[in-house]
Amino acid sequence: MEKQKHILIVDDVTTNLKMAADVLQDDYKLSMAKSGMQALEFLKKAHPDLILLDIRMPQMDGYETLEAIKSNPETASIPVVFLTVDNQRKSEIKGLKMGAMDFITKPFEPEVMKGRIEKILKIEGLRRDLSISARKDPLTNLWNRKYLEEDVTRYLEGMSSDGVFVMLDIDNFKKINDSFGHIAGDSLLTTFARILQNRIGPRDLCARIGGDEFVVFLKGDYSAEEIKEYCQELLEIAADELKDALDNKTNVSVSIGVSTAPFDGSDFDTLFSKADKALYFVKQNGKNSFHLFRERGNVMKENPDAIDIKADMERLERMISERNTEEGAFKVEYEGFKHIYQFVSRSVGRTDQSVYMLLLTINHGEFMKLSNDALRGCMEELERAIVVTIRQGDVTTRYSSFQYVVMLLCNDYESAKAVAERITNTWTEINEVGGVYLNYVLKCVDGKDLSHS
């Protein structure tokens, strides 16, 4: 049975509240408020499906109340219908521009009121379903990367900043697809999605970010031991249930990389990058295990000066060469960059044009002491240096909180290197943060040339 819709009626006249209630009480759950301020206080505790709002009220009129509702992200999406004795077109246009869904003139006709409310709630339901669908992965029904990034960013910018960023992928998934077919591969992905979904709390997130890569974000403060226990449990459950999903035809394992907030970073890009590096460490050391970035020892340094940028390039190639199922216009964003890379890598063998991938990394001798604002300024300067240097047809996107990647259409390696040097020199001229420098790794898409600065 469908849940009964909840309507908040706001009117300073008791008679009007009673008249509206008499019309709607059989079909909807109703709440009442006799002023704009009372309505706003109510919205701090409840989230109705629709608000019927009188315009002419003392102290705070309907327009002011609507403005407050729309300025709060928690209430901005609630549809609002004005109740008014004013039938002037000017008032209606003002309300619609502010975000009202409709106007109902008082005294109202009961059937007209019910019909308009029913129509608005139906439209709002469709909009909400479409919005949710656009943020879900169609195969697994988990959140997609875009929603994950938005929600994690909101959380980290809020009152709480503790969290665990867990990145996982299925070992040798391509081989499984090749051996058993894509139907079996899809079944494996949906089974793994269910495993992850069943092992998160109500406020945690689980997302599929592409291919066989997944992310779980646990909101809250967890000790290293608690994180290890969680990862170990996932490894053991995945080994049993994923094997069953393939009718015990082969063993299936999972690799896990973990970063934590605020210890490893306080923004999505940084946590993503460090969890990915931890995951890559597992992949290079036998798979079927987990690794916490915070326990990097002598292998995983937070200081980018010690990061293996050749390994960064290998990870970058691995990530962007995955087949992407998203459709739509090409954008100079990470997902769009993957599309462009795939197109170029297919066509480069049929032309005399060479394509080079340039990974630029901001380094600092004492990176732990570089503030977020300083790093952000360095990255903005790097973006400007790239934009004024590369030509039309070249493509750039941000790879991490301290890295940009550029795809260069050049005839030879020396031309590509010259572009890399011009970017480096331009950035050096405009950079104002002391002790920070820029290096790069340049590689031909066909893998022939490799150079570090």
BELKASUL-V376376 format. One record per run of one state. SS is the DSSP state (@ for helix, = for strand, . for the rest). FROM is the first residue (numbers start at 1). TO is the last residue. If there is no record, write none. Layout:
# BELKASUL-V376376
ss = [SS/SS]
from = [FROM/FROM]
to = [TO/TO]
This chain:
# BELKASUL-V376376
ss = [./=/./@/./=/./@/./=/./@/./=/./@/./=/./@/./=/./=/./@/./=/./@/./@/./=/./=/./@/./=/./@/./=/@/./@/./@/./@/./=/./@/./@/./=/./=/./@/./=/./=/.]
from = [1/6/11/14/25/29/34/36/44/50/55/62/72/79/85/89/99/102/106/110/135/136/137/143/144/145/157/163/171/173/181/182/198/205/211/213/220/224/246/254/262/268/284/290/293/296/304/307/309/321/334/351/354/365/367/370/372/390/395/401/403/411/413/431/436/445/450/453]
to = [5/10/13/24/28/33/35/43/49/54/61/71/78/84/88/98/101/105/109/134/135/136/142/143/144/156/162/170/172/180/181/197/204/210/212/219/223/245/253/261/267/283/289/292/295/303/306/308/320/333/350/353/364/366/369/371/389/394/400/402/410/412/430/435/444/449/452/453]
